[in-house]
Amino acid sequence: MTHLENLICDVVDKVVSDPVIGPIIKQLNPSFVAPKRPFMRLNYKDAITYLNENDILFQPEEEGAAPRHHQVGDDIAEAAERRMTDNLGVPILMWGFPTHLKSFYMKKIGGDEGFTESVDLLMPNVGEIVGGSMRISDLKELMEGYKREGIPPEPYYWFTEQRVYGTVEHGGYGLGVEVSPSHDASVGMFGADCEWMITPMPALRGVDHQPVDCPRVHLVRPMAAARFSLICAVS
C-alpha cells in the first residue's frame, strides 16, 4: 500500500513541478491540490460499518428488492463506494476484500481466510483508480482457487508450474490510466473532453533488461485498453 501511495504522489509531484506541464495543469484546473501522504487505510469491514452509520444503502440486484443496510460479504457498489470516498474527501486504500468477490489468484489473509490480501485505491470525485493484491504462492491454495471459480487449471499450466517448481512472495496491481488523469488529484489535468487515449502494452524483459520473446506467456484475463499492470516481486 505504501508503494501505491508513493507511486501516485511521486508522479503527481513530478508532473505539477514540470516547468512546461505544471502551468498547463494550473490553467486547466486552478483548484488542483496534489494528494498528501499518508493515504487513509480502511479495512473492508470498517467500510461496511461506515456505510451503515451514514445510511449509504446497499441495492440488491433482485428486481423489486428494497435497499437495505450493507452486510459483510456484500460487493460494495460503485455508487456507494464513491459516495463514501467523496464524503471522506481523501484518498483511501481500502483493503481486505472477501475471497468470493476477488480473483482466484489472490492470497488469503492468514487467520482470516474469508478475506484476501487485496487493496483498491479510491480517489475523491473519481472512485477506484488502482486494484491489486498479493498473489497466491502456495500450490494447494491456488488449486482451491481454480476449483472455487470453476476454472479448469489445464490452460494455466504455466501459471501453476510456478508454484510447483518454486516462486517468491509477490503482488501485482492494475493502474487505470484512463481514470487517473480524470482525478482532480491525478490531474483533472487533461480535461474530461480529451479525445485521445494512451494504450500501454507490457513487455517482458530478462535480467539484462533486453526484451524477451515468450510465446508461452498468456494473460490471465484480457488487458483492457488504457490499462496496464505493474507486477511487484518481493524476494
FENWONOR-V935544 format. One line per field, one symbol per residue. burial: b if it has 16 or more other ideal C-beta (glycine too) atoms within 10 Angstrom, else e. Layout:
# FENWONOR-V935544
burial: ???
This chain:
# FENWONOR-V935544
burial: eeebbebbbeebeebbeeeeeeeebeeebeebeebeeebeebebeebbeebeeeebebeeeeeeeeeeebeeebebeeebbbebbeeeeebbbbbbbbbeebbbbbbbeeeeeebbbbbbbbbbebbbbbbbbbbbeeeeebeebbeeeeeeeeebeebbebbeeebeebbbbebbbebbbbbbbbbbbbeeeeeeeeeeeeeeeeeeeeeeeeeeeeeeeeeeeeeeeeeeeee
